Amino acid sequence: MRVLIVEDDVILGELLQEYLLRLDHERVQLCLNGRDACIAVAEQTFDCAFVDLRLPDMDGLRLLERIKGEDHGLPVVMMSGYPTMEYTIEAMRKGASDFLTKPFTLQDVALTLQRVIKEKGLLLENLSLQLECQARKELEKVNRELESRVAEQTRLFQISGDIDEIRSSDDLYNRIVQLASNLESVDKASFFIVPQDKSSLLSMANFGWEDDEFEPQHVLLGEDKMRQLLGNGCNHVLMRPNEVGVSIETESHSNRLLSCWPLRIRGEAFGLLMAVHKPQYRGLASEEKRLLDFLIRKASLAVENMALYESLISNFYGILKSLVNALEAKDLYTGKHSERVTRYAVEVGRVLGCSSTQVESLETIGYLHDIGKIGIQDFILNKPGSLTAEEYEIVKKHPAIGEIIVADLGLTPEESSIIRHHHEKWDGSGYPDGLKGEEIPFLARIVSIADAFDAMTSKRAYRDAMSCSESVKELMRNRGKQFDPDALDAFVCFIQKDESGQ
């Protein structure tokens, strides 16, 4: 061990030093005054110190403070021939480990040293355990924070992925309120768009409302309130239901708070997300604020990109439709064919209970079902007589050509199938792929019937137009052969009602 003795009595100090060295301690250093002791403690490391209470240059209690200031964990044993209770208590308060009263025996010194070292070992062990415990707590805290951040980043990625997969405005609005309602503090949510006059809010999607609750549809607000919600540049505003119109307030909501998040596109207010908080919540936690802020920013980019995409696609569809019109204008007998086929297909789709998305696909893509004929030579398309076998094989290529023309439009497989498969037959004898029965995509089956009906009821250079009743009979003769039986029955039902003016 390394021991420091601070004793102004040279004889006693050397006696203690010699005794401790005989006990095989590593180093025993004697200082006769406080100044030398301060220098020794500052420059070297000791395992224990014996300090006399009375020194020639400073009080022992002051030296005790200096030693503890340099090495708080160093055990210090105070020595004095005139101890008092006051000095003893003060020494212990300042950090002394023990007190030796002069005269003491060398055995007393040995026993005190053993006890102090044992206590130091226990203290260090306890300190180590405390540090380990503290380190464990800090690590657990860091891990909790890390897990929270990972969970938050995961949710951000999920939000981003969900929004990126959406292709229509209606789906986007519904997804916004669903994602907002997933937050812990949010009970239900509504999304509004802001009309151009900015005098009100028009509901586009609601989520979480019970059947017996009134979903907000149209909120009329004054100019000041609209400015507060949309024009103050803030990410969100916290308010009560009655501040945004009575149409959203019910008895169960009267004491709740709303978080209103404006959705802006290029700085202009486009919409507003309104989240109704659960009764026990008085607002949003910081994590939820970050999630909602990200959701709104992501949604605003999606709306802007959707608008740009829809504009580009609309223009492109317009160009394709113009090409179809130009193609059909070359033949007096087939003019407006695609327009009529589209109308028939849309009506039959509604009879069959098609979804709004499917009806929209029929309305848009049905018009382009013959776009591939652009790649067929005019002398074949406009031939006044019957086609040769070779010419017919060339015409049969137009569905595949059409699919290639629209390949970069980002169409769904069901939409592309209208163009590629509208000449397939129920019995598998059609083209280009010879699909059979339900292998033929559903929308293509509908367009196939509408296409055949319009072809039969249109005048051709080589034949007169068939009547509606004759065409229906011809269709029915091919029921289950060329045409899907169920789709054909729906078509015939529509045609008969249309002919009777119902």
C-alpha positions, 0 to 999 in steps of 0.5 A: 500500500501507499501511505502518507503520514502528515506529522510535525513531530519528527520522532513520531512521524519517523517511528510510524514510517519505519513501522509501516515499512516493516509491514511491507507496504509499498511506499510510506511518505512522511510530510512535516507540514501541510504544504508538503502534504498538498504537493504530495497528494497532487503529484502522487497517488495514495491508498491512505493518509494519517494527518495530525490535527495540529500542523505548523502551517495550517489546521489539519481540518483545512488540510483534510479538505484540500486532500479530499478536494484532490482525491475524494476517495482517499481514506484519511485518519485524523490524529490528535493529542487533544481531541474534542467532540466538536473536532471529531464531528467536524472531521467526520463531516469533512470526510475523515474515515477514523480518529486516533487519539494520542498516545496510541500504540503501533498496534492501534495504527495497524488495526486502524489501517486494516479497518480503513482499507477494508472500508475503502474496499467496500466503498469502492465495491459499492461505488462500482456497483453504483456506477454499474447500476447507473450505467445500466440505467443510462443504457436502458434509457438510451435503448428506450430512446433508440427504440422510440426513434426506431419505432417512429422512423418505422412509422414514418416509412410506413406512412411514406410507403402507404402514401406512395402506393395511392393513385387517386385523390379519394383514396389519399383523403381516406388514407390520411384520416385513417393514418391520423386516427391510428395515433394514440391521442386521436379518436376520429379524424376528418379531411376537408378541402378548401374551396377557391373562395376560402369561405368554408371547408368541404368534407372529403373523408371521415374516419372513426365516427360512430353510426349515431354520430354526425359526420361533419360534411360542410363547415362554414367559417368566418374570414377571421377563423379561416385566416387563423386555420389556414393563413397564419403559417403555423403547422397546426392549430389547437382549438375547441369544436365550437370554434370551427362550427356547430356541425362538428360539435356534439354533446360527446365532443363539447369538452374535447380539443381539435388539432387542425393541420392545414395542407398547403400546395406551393404555399396555398391552402388546399385542405385541412386535416381535423383530428378529434382528441380523446377526452383524456388528451389535451393535445398531441405529444411531440412524437405524434406532432412529428408524425402528423407533420410528416403525414401532411407534408407527404400528402401535399407532395402526393396531391401535387404529384397526382395533379401533375400526373393526372394532367399529363395523363389527361393530355396524353389520353386526349392525344390518343383519343384524337388519333382514334378520332382521326383513324375513325374519321377516315371511314364513314362507316365506323365513325364514333365506333369507340365512343359508342362502345365505351358508352355500352361498356360503361352502362353494362359495367354498372348493371354488373355492379362494377366498382367505381374504379372499374367503371372509370377504367371502362370509360377511359380505356374503353375508348382506346380499345382499338388504338392499335389499328393505328399500326395497321395499313389504311388500305387494309382498314378501309378495304371495301370488300372482305379481307384475305386471310393474310390481311386478316392476320395483320388486323389481328395484330392490333390488340398487341400493337395497342398494348405497346402504345399505352405501355408507358401510361402506368395502366393497371393490368385490368386496364391494359387487358381491355386493349389486349384481350377484347377479341378473346372468345369464351371458348378459347378461339379468339386472339391474340392469346387464345384465352378461355372462359374466366381466363379472359379479364372481366372488363375485356369480356364486357368491351368484347360484347359492346364492340361486337354489338356496335360492329353489327349495328353499324353499316359497312361498305360490304354490308348493311347495318343489322337491326338491334333485335337481329344483333341481339339474336346473333349475340345470344347464338354465341352465348357461352361460345364467343361471349361470357354468358353473365356479361351478355345477359347484362348487356341484353338487359341494358340494350332492351331497356335502352331501346324501349326508352326506360 
